[in-house]
Amino acid sequence: MGNGGSQKVTGEVAQREVLRLSWRIACNDLVHKVAHMESKIERAGSASKSGSFNTLNEAKGKTLEESRNASGTLKPQTPRSNLQNFQYEFMQQFFRYCPDLKSQFPTDFILIAKMIKSFLSELVKGSAKDVKTMAKKFAKGHRKYDLTREHFDGFGSALVKTIQQRLGKFGTLQLIGIWKTVVANLMNELHFAHQAERKRM
């Protein structure tokens, strides 16, 4: 009976580690490319059987070529370009959910990406106190905007969708389920803080 508490703690630590690692994968362009390259190779295998490619090796050559630079080596991405690419894909998803907010967003979308990175970095650490503090800061900076529950839900859905796409084959149903729960909790914190700040106006 005494092991229940320790097992819960162990499970929470394991979940945070899974989130941390999958978040690093989702933000890493090189891993992202390799994951999708493997998917292309798998599809190419099916295509070669149907005659779409002359050989499977030809298909592999095409996918490998896409991820190499002029010198013929795999091209690493800098942390900044990783973040830029993530935020670009995220914003595409977000504006599908909330097209009415497109005109209100800053042209420098990298600011949004940095905010997301800060929130999720604290989430995967399990730092609830820091998340609440950041949520209050977000609310103060966005108090003039009439954001609805649907906007926060759209933000969360776009975030999970982007992470899922960038994880590729690593994004199992169980892992994405964990991300949905974590992001939903984050959106609840942001929505609550924003509503509280709006009432003070």
Accessible surface in RSA format (square Angstrom, percent):
REM  Atomic radii and reference values for relative SASA: ProtOr
REM  Chains: A
REM  Algorithm: Lee & Richards
REM  Probe-radius: 1.40
REM  Slices: 20
REM RES _ NUM      All-atoms   Total-Side   Main-Chain    Non-polar    All polar
REM                ABS   REL    ABS   REL    ABS   REL    ABS   REL    ABS   REL
RES MET A   1   233.02 120.7 163.20 108.0  69.82 166.2 135.87 115.5  97.15 128.7
RES GLY A   2    75.06  92.6   0.00   N/A  75.06  92.6  43.93 120.6  31.13  69.7
RES ASN A   3   100.07  69.0  99.87  96.5   0.20   0.5  12.63  30.4  87.44  84.5
RES GLY A   4    41.74  51.5   0.00   N/A  41.74  51.5  33.23  91.2   8.51  19.1
RES GLY A   5    48.33  59.6   0.00   N/A  48.33  59.6  39.59 108.6   8.74  19.6
RES SER A   6    64.73  54.7  53.80  71.8  10.92  25.2  50.40 107.3  14.33  20.1
RES GLN A   7   122.66  68.6 111.79  81.7  10.87  25.9  39.14  83.3  83.52  63.3
RES LYS A   8   140.68  68.6 128.67  79.0  12.01  28.6  81.80  73.6  58.88  62.7
RES VAL A   9    87.59  57.6  87.59  79.3   0.00   0.0  87.59  76.1   0.00   0.0
RES THR A  10    90.68  64.5  86.78  88.0   3.90   9.3  65.89  88.5  24.80  37.5
RES GLY A  11    39.67  48.9   0.00   N/A  39.67  48.9  33.75  92.6   5.91  13.2
RES GLU A  12    79.79  45.8  75.04  56.8   4.75  11.3  34.13  66.0  45.66  37.3
RES VAL A  13    73.96  48.7  73.13  66.2   0.83   2.0  73.13  63.5   0.83   2.2
RES ALA A  14    52.13  47.9  44.54  68.7   7.59  17.3  51.51  72.5   0.62   1.6
RES GLN A  15    73.93  41.3  69.87  51.1   4.07   9.7   9.47  20.2  64.46  48.9
RES ARG A  16    77.95  32.7  77.40  39.5   0.55   1.3  17.00  23.2  60.95  36.9
RES GLU A  17    73.93  42.4  72.12  54.6   1.82   4.3  37.86  73.2  36.08  29.5
RES VAL A  18    64.75  42.6  62.32  56.4   2.43   5.9  63.94  55.6   0.81   2.2
RES LEU A  19     2.95   1.6   2.95   2.1   0.00   0.0   2.95   2.1   0.00   0.0
RES ARG A  20    86.94  36.5  86.94  44.3   0.00   0.0  44.37  60.6  42.56  25.8
RES LEU A  21    82.68  46.0  81.97  58.6   0.71   1.8  81.98  57.6   0.70   1.9
RES SER A  22     5.10   4.3   4.01   5.3   1.09   2.5   4.68  10.0   0.41   0.6
RES TRP A  23    16.09   6.5  16.09   7.8   0.00   0.0  11.05   5.9   5.04   8.2
RES ARG A  24   150.69  63.3 142.34  72.6   8.35  19.9  41.76  57.1 108.93  66.0
RES ILE A  25    46.87  26.7  45.88  34.2   1.00   2.4  46.87  33.8   0.00   0.0
RES ALA A  26     0.00   0.0   0.00   0.0   0.00   0.0   0.00   0.0   0.00   0.0
RES CYS A  27    22.65  17.1  21.42  23.9   1.23   2.9  19.18  48.6   3.47   3.7
RES ASN A  28    53.21  36.7  52.58  50.8   0.63   1.5   3.66   8.8  49.55  47.9
RES ASP A  29     4.49   3.1   4.49   4.5   0.00   0.0   2.95   6.9   1.54   1.5
RES LEU A  30    55.04  30.7  54.82  39.2   0.22   0.6  54.97  38.6   0.07   0.2
RES VAL A  31    49.43  32.5  47.66  43.2   1.76   4.2  49.38  42.9   0.05   0.1
RES HIS A  32    31.90  17.4  31.90  22.2   0.00   0.0  15.28  15.7  16.62  19.3
RES LYS A  33    79.77  38.9  72.96  44.8   6.81  16.2  52.15  46.9  27.62  29.4
RES VAL A  34    49.97  32.9  49.69  45.0   0.28   0.7  49.97  43.4   0.00   0.0
RES ALA A  35     0.27   0.2   0.07   0.1   0.20   0.5   0.22   0.3   0.05   0.1
RES HIS A  36    63.06  34.5  62.72  43.6   0.34   0.9  42.51  43.8  20.55  23.9
RES MET A  37    25.91  13.4  23.82  15.8   2.09   5.0  25.42  21.6   0.49   0.7
RES GLU A  38    64.70  37.1  63.33  47.9   1.37   3.3  22.18  42.9  42.52  34.7
RES SER A  39    25.23  21.3  24.32  32.5   0.91   2.1  12.38  26.4  12.85  18.0
RES LYS A  40    75.66  36.9  72.04  44.2   3.62   8.6  43.36  39.0  32.30  34.4
RES ILE A  41    36.00  20.5  35.15  26.2   0.85   2.0  35.15  25.3   0.85   2.3
RES GLU A  42   105.39  60.5  90.56  68.5  14.84  35.3  46.95  90.8  58.44  47.7
RES ARG A  43   145.31  61.0 137.85  70.3   7.46  17.8  74.84 102.3  70.47  42.7
RES ALA A  44     5.83   5.4   3.59   5.5   2.24   5.1   5.58   7.9   0.25   0.7
RES GLY A  45    14.33  17.7   0.00   N/A  14.33  17.7  13.85  38.0   0.48   1.1
RES SER A  46    75.34  63.7  66.06  88.2   9.28  21.4  35.12  74.8  40.22  56.3
RES ALA A  47    21.96  20.2  16.75  25.9   5.21  11.8  21.71  30.6   0.25   0.7
RES SER A  48    29.89  25.3  13.96  18.6  15.93  36.7   5.86  12.5  24.03  33.7
RES LYS A  49   186.72  91.1 146.56  89.9  40.16  95.6  98.18  88.4  88.54  94.3
RES SER A  50    89.97  76.0  48.55  64.8  41.42  95.4  54.27 115.6  35.70  50.0
RES GLY A  51    59.30  73.1   0.00   N/A  59.30  73.1  30.91  84.8  28.38  63.6
RES SER A  52    81.25  68.7  43.46  58.0  37.79  87.1  27.32  58.2  53.93  75.6
RES PHE A  53    54.13  27.1  48.70  30.2   5.43  14.1  51.03  30.9   3.10   8.9
RES ASN A  54   135.74  93.6 102.91  99.4  32.83  79.1  25.78  62.0 109.97 106.3
RES THR A  55    71.13  50.6  66.24  67.1   4.89  11.7  64.57  86.7   6.56   9.9
RES LEU A  56    66.35  36.9  61.67  44.1   4.68  11.8  61.67  43.3   4.68  12.6
RES ASN A  57   113.68  78.4 105.03 101.5   8.65  20.8  26.81  64.5  86.87  84.0
RES GLU A  58    67.61  38.8  55.02  41.6  12.59  30.0  37.40  72.3  30.20  24.7
RES ALA A  59     1.32   1.2   0.48   0.7   0.84   1.9   0.74   1.0   0.58   1.5
RES LYS A  60    75.23  36.7  75.23  46.2   0.00   0.0  27.26  24.5  47.98  51.1
RES GLY A  61    35.10  43.3   0.00   N/A  35.10  43.3  30.93  84.9   4.18   9.4
RES LYS A  62   101.51  49.5  97.75  60.0   3.76   8.9  47.52  42.8  53.98  57.5
RES THR A  63    10.07   7.2   8.46   8.6   1.61   3.8   8.46  11.4   1.61   2.4
RES LEU A  64    63.39  35.3  63.39  45.3   0.00   0.0  63.39  44.5   0.00   0.0
RES GLU A  65   127.27  73.1 117.63  89.0   9.64  22.9  43.80  84.7  83.47  68.1
RES GLU A  66   111.25  63.9  77.27  58.5  33.98  80.9  48.92  94.6  62.33  50.9
RES SER A  67    10.78   9.1   5.08   6.8   5.71  13.1   8.16  17.4   2.62   3.7
RES ARG A  68   101.33  42.5  80.65  41.1  20.67  49.2  23.06  31.5  78.27  47.4
RES ASN A  69    53.90  37.2  35.73  34.5  18.18  43.8  22.16  53.3  31.74  30.7
RES ALA A  70   118.24 108.7  69.57 107.4  48.68 110.7  83.25 117.2  34.99  92.7
RES SER A  71    86.97  73.5  47.76  63.7  39.21  90.3  56.20 119.7  30.77  43.1
RES GLY A  72    39.50  48.7   0.00   N/A  39.50  48.7  26.27  72.1  13.22  29.6
RES THR A  73    78.24  55.7  76.40  77.5   1.84   4.4  67.32  90.4  10.92  16.5
RES LEU A  74    76.24  42.5  62.00  44.4  14.23  35.8  62.00  43.5  14.23  38.3
RES LYS A  75   110.72  54.0 108.89  66.8   1.82   4.3  52.60  47.3  58.11  61.9
RES PRO A  76    98.15  71.5  87.42  79.7  10.73  39.0  87.76  72.5  10.39  64.6
RES GLN A  77    47.25  26.4  25.31  18.5  21.94  52.2   4.36   9.3  42.89  32.5
RES THR A  78    84.75  60.3  80.58  81.7   4.18  10.0  76.36 102.6   8.39  12.7
RES PRO A  79   108.59  79.1 100.72  91.8   7.87  28.6 103.38  85.4   5.21  32.4
RES ARG A  80   131.17  55.1 124.71  63.6   6.46  15.4  64.15  87.7  67.02  40.6
RES SER A  81    26.21  22.2  25.58  34.1   0.64   1.5  25.42  54.1   0.79   1.1
RES ASN A  82    16.96  11.7  16.96  16.4   0.00   0.0   2.79   6.7  14.16  13.7
RES LEU A  83    19.46  10.8  18.92  13.5   0.54   1.4  19.41  13.6   0.05   0.1
RES GLN A  84    67.20  37.6  66.00  48.2   1.19   2.8  13.32  28.4  53.87  40.9
RES ASN A  85    60.42  41.7  59.75  57.7   0.67   1.6   8.11  19.5  52.32  50.6
RES PHE A  86     1.11   0.6   1.11   0.7   0.00   0.0   1.11   0.7   0.00   0.0
RES GLN A  87    20.81  11.6  20.81  15.2   0.00   0.0   0.11   0.2  20.70  15.7
RES TYR A  88   130.17  60.8 129.79  73.8   0.39   1.0  94.93  71.3  35.25  43.4
RES GLU A  89    43.50  25.0  42.14  31.9   1.36   3.2  21.65  41.9  21.86  17.8
RES PHE A  90     0.02   0.0   0.02   0.0   0.00   0.0   0.02   0.0   0.00   0.0
RES MET A  91     4.39   2.3   4.31   2.9   0.08   0.2   4.39   3.7   0.00   0.0
RES GLN A  92    80.67  45.1  71.65  52.4   9.02  21.5  23.50  50.0  57.17  43.4
RES GLN A  93    17.33   9.7  17.33  12.7   0.00   0.0   0.59   1.3  16.74  12.7
RES PHE A  94     2.73   1.4   2.73   1.7   0.00   0.0   2.73   1.7   0.00   0.0
RES PHE A  95    24.62  12.3  19.46  12.1   5.16  13.4  19.58  11.9   5.04  14.4
RES ARG A  96   165.52  69.5 132.13  67.4  33.39  79.5  66.68  91.1  98.83  59.9
RES TYR A  97   106.61  49.8  77.20  43.9  29.41  76.5  54.80  41.2  51.81  63.9
RES CYS A  98     4.32   3.3   3.24   3.6   1.08   2.5   1.08   2.7   3.24   3.5
RES PRO A  99    90.93  66.3  78.65  71.7  12.28  44.6  79.19  65.4  11.74  72.9
RES ASP A 100    87.41  61.2  64.37  64.1  23.04  54.5  52.39 123.3  35.01  34.9
RES LEU A 101     9.83   5.5   9.83   7.0   0.00   0.0   9.83   6.9   0.00   0.0
RES LYS A 102   128.01  62.4 120.32  73.8   7.69  18.3  64.60  58.1  63.41  67.5
RES SER A 103   108.03  91.3  67.06  89.5  40.97  94.4  58.77 125.2  49.26  69.0
RES GLN A 104    89.99  50.3  66.60  48.7  23.38  55.7  31.68  67.4  58.30  44.2
RES PHE A 105    40.32  20.2  25.04  15.5  15.28  39.8  26.11  15.8  14.21  40.7
RES PRO A 106    58.72  42.8  46.21  42.1  12.51  45.5  58.48  48.3   0.24   1.5
RES THR A 107   140.64 100.0 113.16 114.7  27.48  65.5  86.80 116.6  53.84  81.4
RES ASP A 108    70.48  49.4  63.87  63.6   6.61  15.6  31.72  74.6  38.76  38.7
RES PHE A 109    55.09  27.6  52.07  32.2   3.02   7.9  52.07  31.6   3.02   8.7
RES ILE A 110     9.68   5.5   8.85   6.6   0.83   2.0   8.85   6.4   0.83   2.2
RES LEU A 111    97.73  54.4  90.74  64.9   7.00  17.6  91.49  64.3   6.24  16.8
RES ILE A 112    17.72  10.1  17.59  13.1   0.13   0.3  17.72  12.8   0.00   0.0
RES ALA A 113     0.95   0.9   0.00   0.0   0.95   2.2   0.06   0.1   0.90   2.4
RES LYS A 114   101.48  49.5  99.71  61.2   1.76   4.2  55.07  49.6  46.41  49.4
RES MET A 115    42.27  21.9  35.02  23.2   7.25  17.3  33.07  28.1   9.20  12.2
RES ILE A 116     4.06   2.3   2.04   1.5   2.02   4.9   4.06   2.9   0.00   0.0
RES LYS A 117    96.93  47.3  96.93  59.5   0.00   0.0  48.66  43.8  48.28  51.4
RES SER A 118    49.21  41.6  41.87  55.9   7.33  16.9  17.61  37.5  31.59  44.3
RES PHE A 119     5.61   2.8   5.61   3.5   0.00   0.0   5.61   3.4   0.00   0.0
RES LEU A 120     0.13   0.1   0.13   0.1   0.00   0.0   0.13   0.1   0.00   0.0
RES SER A 121    29.99  25.3  28.79  38.4   1.20   2.8  19.31  41.1  10.69  15.0
RES GLU A 122    31.00  17.8  31.00  23.5   0.00   0.0   0.61   1.2  30.38  24.8
RES LEU A 123    29.15  16.2  21.35  15.3   7.80  19.6  21.61  15.2   7.54  20.3
RES VAL A 124    10.66   7.0   6.72   6.1   3.94   9.5   6.72   5.8   3.94  10.7
RES LYS A 125   134.85  65.8 109.99  67.5  24.86  59.2  74.48  67.0  60.38  64.3
RES GLY A 126    44.44  54.8   0.00   N/A  44.44  54.8  17.09  46.9  27.35  61.2
RES SER A 127    28.64  24.2  18.89  25.2   9.75  22.5  20.79  44.3   7.85  11.0
RES ALA A 128    68.72  63.2  58.31  90.0  10.40  23.7  64.69  91.1   4.03  10.7
RES LYS A 129   168.99  82.4 161.60  99.2   7.39  17.6 107.43  96.7  61.56  65.6
RES ASP A 130    63.80  44.7  63.17  62.9   0.62   1.5   8.61  20.3  55.18  55.0
RES VAL A 131     5.51   3.6   5.51   5.0   0.00   0.0   5.51   4.8   0.00   0.0
RES LYS A 132   102.61  50.1 101.49  62.3   1.12   2.7  70.12  63.1  32.49  34.6
RES THR A 133    82.73  58.8  79.64  80.7   3.09   7.4  62.35  83.7  20.38  30.8
RES MET A 134    44.91  23.3  42.54  28.2   2.37   5.6  38.08  32.4   6.83   9.0
RES ALA A 135     1.05   1.0   1.05   1.6   0.00   0.0   1.05   1.5   0.00   0.0
RES LYS A 136   131.72  64.3 130.42  80.0   1.30   3.1  73.97  66.6  57.75  61.5
RES LYS A 137   160.50  78.3 151.99  93.3   8.52  20.3  98.52  88.7  61.98  66.0
RES PHE A 138    21.71  10.9  13.47   8.3   8.24  21.4  21.21  12.9   0.50   1.4
RES ALA A 139     0.16   0.1   0.16   0.3   0.00   0.0   0.16   0.2   0.00   0.0
RES LYS A 140   134.10  65.4 122.05  74.9  12.06  28.7  64.73  58.3  69.38  73.9
RES GLY A 141    53.46  65.9   0.00   N/A  53.46  65.9  32.84  90.1  20.62  46.2
RES HIS A 142    53.59  29.3  53.59  37.3   0.00   0.0  32.86  33.9  20.73  24.1
RES ARG A 143    82.72  34.7  82.60  42.1   0.12   0.3  27.65  37.8  55.06  33.4
RES LYS A 144   144.79  70.6 122.43  75.1  22.37  53.3  68.30  61.5  76.49  81.5
RES TYR A 145    62.28  29.1  60.51  34.4   1.77   4.6  35.35  26.6  26.93  33.2
RES ASP A 146   105.95  74.2  90.10  89.7  15.85  37.5  26.19  61.6  79.76  79.5
RES LEU A 147    31.69  17.6  19.76  14.1  11.94  30.0  19.76  13.9  11.94  32.1
RES THR A 148    55.60  39.5  50.18  50.9   5.42  12.9  52.94  71.1   2.66   4.0
RES ARG A 149    77.98  32.7  74.66  38.1   3.32   7.9  48.41  66.2  29.56  17.9
RES GLU A 150   121.28  69.6 115.68  87.5   5.60  13.3  63.90 123.6  57.38  46.8
RES HIS A 151    22.76  12.4  21.40  14.9   1.36   3.5  16.27  16.8   6.49   7.6
RES PHE A 152     7.65   3.8   6.58   4.1   1.07   2.8   7.64   4.6   0.01   0.0
RES ASP A 153    66.68  46.7  61.33  61.0   5.35  12.6  28.82  67.8  37.86  37.8
RES GLY A 154     5.52   6.8   0.00   N/A   5.52   6.8   5.02  13.8   0.49   1.1
RES PHE A 155    23.81  11.9  23.81  14.7   0.00   0.0  23.81  14.4   0.00   0.0
RES GLY A 156     5.15   6.3   0.00   N/A   5.15   6.3   5.15  14.1   0.00   0.0
RES SER A 157    47.72  40.3  36.86  49.2  10.86  25.0  13.54  28.8  34.18  47.9
RES ALA A 158     0.00   0.0   0.00   0.0   0.00   0.0   0.00   0.0   0.00   0.0
RES LEU A 159     0.75   0.4   0.75   0.5   0.00   0.0   0.75   0.5   0.00   0.0
RES VAL A 160    11.31   7.4  11.31  10.2   0.00   0.0  11.31   9.8   0.00   0.0
RES LYS A 161    83.12  40.6  81.65  50.1   1.47   3.5  30.04  27.0  53.09  56.5
RES THR A 162     0.13   0.1   0.13   0.1   0.00   0.0   0.13   0.2   0.00   0.0
RES ILE A 163     0.09   0.1   0.09   0.1   0.00   0.0   0.09   0.1   0.00   0.0
RES GLN A 164    64.53  36.1  62.20  45.5   2.33   5.5  12.26  26.1  52.27  39.6
RES GLN A 165    75.01  41.9  68.42  50.0   6.59  15.7  29.90  63.6  45.11  34.2
RES ARG A 166     0.99   0.4   0.94   0.5   0.05   0.1   0.00   0.0   0.99   0.6
RES LEU A 167     0.24   0.1   0.22   0.2   0.02   0.1   0.22   0.2   0.02   0.1
RES GLY A 168    23.50  29.0   0.00   N/A  23.50  29.0  13.52  37.1   9.98  22.4
RES LYS A 169   106.16  51.8  73.00  44.8  33.16  79.0  60.90  54.8  45.27  48.2
RES PHE A 170    90.66  45.4  81.53  50.5   9.14  23.8  85.59  51.9   5.08  14.5
RES GLY A 171    16.55  20.4   0.00   N/A  16.55  20.4   0.02   0.1  16.53  37.0
RES THR A 172    71.00  50.5  62.30  63.2   8.70  20.7  63.98  85.9   7.02  10.6
RES LEU A 173   157.21  87.6 145.69 104.2  11.52  29.0 146.19 102.7  11.02  29.6
RES GLN A 174   137.86  77.1 127.16  92.9  10.70  25.5  68.34 145.5  69.52  52.7
RES LEU A 175    19.25  10.7  17.41  12.5   1.84   4.6  18.87  13.3   0.38   1.0
RES ILE A 176     6.11   3.5   6.11   4.5   0.00   0.0   6.11   4.4   0.00   0.0
RES GLY A 177    31.96  39.4   0.00   N/A  31.96  39.4  27.69  76.0   4.26   9.5
RES ILE A 178    48.10  27.4  43.88  32.7   4.22  10.2  47.41  34.1   0.69   1.9
RES TRP A 179     0.00   0.0   0.00   0.0   0.00   0.0   0.00   0.0   0.00   0.0
RES LYS A 180   121.88  59.5 116.45  71.4   5.43  12.9  61.01  54.9  60.87  64.8
RES THR A 181    81.05  57.6  75.45  76.5   5.60  13.4  53.46  71.8  27.59  41.7
RES VAL A 182    13.64   9.0  12.55  11.4   1.09   2.6  13.64  11.9   0.00   0.0
RES VAL A 183     2.38   1.6   2.38   2.2   0.00   0.0   2.38   2.1   0.00   0.0
RES ALA A 184    48.37  44.5  42.25  65.2   6.12  13.9  47.77  67.3   0.60   1.6
RES ASN A 185    80.02  55.2  77.77  75.2   2.26   5.4  21.94  52.8  58.09  56.1
RES LEU A 186     3.60   2.0   3.28   2.3   0.32   0.8   3.54   2.5   0.05   0.1
RES MET A 187     3.58   1.9   3.58   2.4   0.00   0.0   3.40   2.9   0.17   0.2
RES ASN A 188    71.55  49.3  67.18  64.9   4.37  10.5  24.09  58.0  47.46  45.9
RES GLU A 189    46.99  27.0  44.78  33.9   2.22   5.3  13.81  26.7  33.18  27.1
RES LEU A 190     4.32   2.4   4.32   3.1   0.00   0.0   4.32   3.0   0.00   0.0
RES HIS A 191    23.50  12.8  23.50  16.3   0.00   0.0  12.51  12.9  10.99  12.8
RES PHE A 192   147.01  73.5 145.35  90.0   1.66   4.3 146.46  88.8   0.55   1.6
RES ALA A 193    11.09  10.2   5.12   7.9   5.97  13.6   9.28  13.1   1.81   4.8
RES HIS A 194     2.50   1.4   2.50   1.7   0.00   0.0   1.10   1.1   1.40   1.6
RES GLN A 195    85.64  47.9  83.33  60.9   2.31   5.5  18.76  39.9  66.88  50.7
RES ALA A 196    31.45  28.9  24.80  38.3   6.65  15.1  28.67  40.4   2.78   7.4
RES GLU A 197    11.19   6.4  11.19   8.5   0.00   0.0   0.03   0.1  11.16   9.1
RES ARG A 198    73.03  30.7  62.81  32.0  10.23  24.3  16.58  22.7  56.45  34.2
RES LYS A 199   173.02  84.4 138.60  85.0  34.42  82.0  91.45  82.3  81.57  86.9
RES ARG A 200   166.19  69.8 132.21  67.4  33.98  80.9  59.39  81.2 106.80  64.7
RES MET A 201   128.91  66.8  65.74  43.5  63.17 150.4  94.01  79.9  34.90  46.2
END  Absolute sums over single chains surface
CHAIN  1 A    12200.8      10265.5       1935.2       7093.9       5106.9
END  Absolute sums over all chains
TOTAL         12200.8      10265.5       1935.2       7093.9       5106.9
